[in-house]
Amino acid sequence: MDTPAWQMPQGGVDKGENARAAALRELREETGIGPDQVAVLSETKDWLPYDFPAEIASRRWNGKFRGQEQKWFLVRLEADEDVIDLAFKDQEFSAWQWMAPATVLEAIVPFKRDIYARVLAEFGLI
């Protein structure tokens, strides 16, 4: 593939787990891609916070959360695409696709756009 691509599983860090281990675990759980099938190329320097819009924060998660703080990792798939298995564990996605960074920014919900742009810029992809 000629165009850089993104897959962005997200999840929490378990007690006693570091951010990198959590990212690789979430990647495995959500896509079936194991840590031995990727190369970790970079990670964001800092944890990056963002707030949910009020209408989302009040409706989802029983109003318990107002936003998130995330650590992002850039990984490259080192295996064939057939290792991707969205039903590997508790299926969270019905489909996946490779997207160029600029297309990701166009496709993401508006309230996350700034944080995605910051991550893409830090990784040197835009």
Secondary structure as a PSIPRED ss2 file (coil, helix, strand):
# PSIPRED VFORMAT (PSIPRED V4.0)

   1 M C   1.000  0.000  0.000
   2 D C   1.000  0.000  0.000
   3 T C   1.000  0.000  0.000
   4 P C   1.000  0.000  0.000
   5 A C   1.000  0.000  0.000
   6 W C   1.000  0.000  0.000
   7 Q C   1.000  0.000  0.000
   8 M C   1.000  0.000  0.000
   9 P C   1.000  0.000  0.000
  10 Q C   1.000  0.000  0.000
  11 G C   1.000  0.000  0.000
  12 G C   1.000  0.000  0.000
  13 V C   1.000  0.000  0.000
  14 D C   1.000  0.000  0.000
  15 K C   1.000  0.000  0.000
  16 G C   1.000  0.000  0.000
  17 E C   1.000  0.000  0.000
  18 N C   1.000  0.000  0.000
  19 A H   0.000  1.000  0.000
  20 R H   0.000  1.000  0.000
  21 A H   0.000  1.000  0.000
  22 A H   0.000  1.000  0.000
  23 A H   0.000  1.000  0.000
  24 L H   0.000  1.000  0.000
  25 R H   0.000  1.000  0.000
  26 E H   0.000  1.000  0.000
  27 L H   0.000  1.000  0.000
  28 R H   0.000  1.000  0.000
  29 E H   0.000  1.000  0.000
  30 E H   0.000  1.000  0.000
  31 T H   0.000  1.000  0.000
  32 G C   1.000  0.000  0.000
  33 I C   1.000  0.000  0.000
  34 G C   1.000  0.000  0.000
  35 P H   0.000  1.000  0.000
  36 D H   0.000  1.000  0.000
  37 Q H   0.000  1.000  0.000
  38 V E   0.000  0.000  1.000
  39 A E   0.000  0.000  1.000
  40 V E   0.000  0.000  1.000
  41 L E   0.000  0.000  1.000
  42 S E   0.000  0.000  1.000
  43 E E   0.000  0.000  1.000
  44 T C   1.000  0.000  0.000
  45 K C   1.000  0.000  0.000
  46 D C   1.000  0.000  0.000
  47 W C   1.000  0.000  0.000
  48 L E   0.000  0.000  1.000
  49 P E   0.000  0.000  1.000
  50 Y E   0.000  0.000  1.000
  51 D E   0.000  0.000  1.000
  52 F C   1.000  0.000  0.000
  53 P C   1.000  0.000  0.000
  54 A H   0.000  1.000  0.000
  55 E H   0.000  1.000  0.000
  56 I H   0.000  1.000  0.000
  57 A H   0.000  1.000  0.000
  58 S H   0.000  1.000  0.000
  59 R H   0.000  1.000  0.000
  60 R H   0.000  1.000  0.000
  61 W H   0.000  1.000  0.000
  62 N H   0.000  1.000  0.000
  63 G H   0.000  1.000  0.000
  64 K C   1.000  0.000  0.000
  65 F C   1.000  0.000  0.000
  66 R C   1.000  0.000  0.000
  67 G E   0.000  0.000  1.000
  68 Q E   0.000  0.000  1.000
  69 E E   0.000  0.000  1.000
  70 Q E   0.000  0.000  1.000
  71 K C   1.000  0.000  0.000
  72 W C   1.000  0.000  0.000
  73 F E   0.000  0.000  1.000
  74 L E   0.000  0.000  1.000
  75 V E   0.000  0.000  1.000
  76 R E   0.000  0.000  1.000
  77 L E   0.000  0.000  1.000
  78 E C   1.000  0.000  0.000
  79 A C   1.000  0.000  0.000
  80 D C   1.000  0.000  0.000
  81 E H   0.000  1.000  0.000
  82 D H   0.000  1.000  0.000
  83 V H   0.000  1.000  0.000
  84 I C   1.000  0.000  0.000
  85 D C   1.000  0.000  0.000
  86 L C   1.000  0.000  0.000
  87 A C   1.000  0.000  0.000
  88 F C   1.000  0.000  0.000
  89 K C   1.000  0.000  0.000
  90 D C   1.000  0.000  0.000
  91 Q C   1.000  0.000  0.000
  92 E C   1.000  0.000  0.000
  93 F C   1.000  0.000  0.000
  94 S C   1.000  0.000  0.000
  95 A C   1.000  0.000  0.000
  96 W C   1.000  0.000  0.000
  97 Q C   1.000  0.000  0.000
  98 W C   1.000  0.000  0.000
  99 M C   1.000  0.000  0.000
 100 A C   1.000  0.000  0.000
 101 P H   0.000  1.000  0.000
 102 A H   0.000  1.000  0.000
 103 T H   0.000  1.000  0.000
 104 V H   0.000  1.000  0.000
 105 L H   0.000  1.000  0.000
 106 E H   0.000  1.000  0.000
 107 A H   0.000  1.000  0.000
 108 I C   1.000  0.000  0.000
 109 V C   1.000  0.000  0.000
 110 P H   0.000  1.000  0.000
 111 F H   0.000  1.000  0.000
 112 K H   0.000  1.000  0.000
 113 R H   0.000  1.000  0.000
 114 D H   0.000  1.000  0.000
 115 I H   0.000  1.000  0.000
 116 Y H   0.000  1.000  0.000
 117 A H   0.000  1.000  0.000
 118 R H   0.000  1.000  0.000
 119 V H   0.000  1.000  0.000
 120 L H   0.000  1.000  0.000
 121 A H   0.000  1.000  0.000
 122 E H   0.000  1.000  0.000
 123 F C   1.000  0.000  0.000
 124 G C   1.000  0.000  0.000
 125 L C   1.000  0.000  0.000
 126 I C   1.000  0.000  0.000
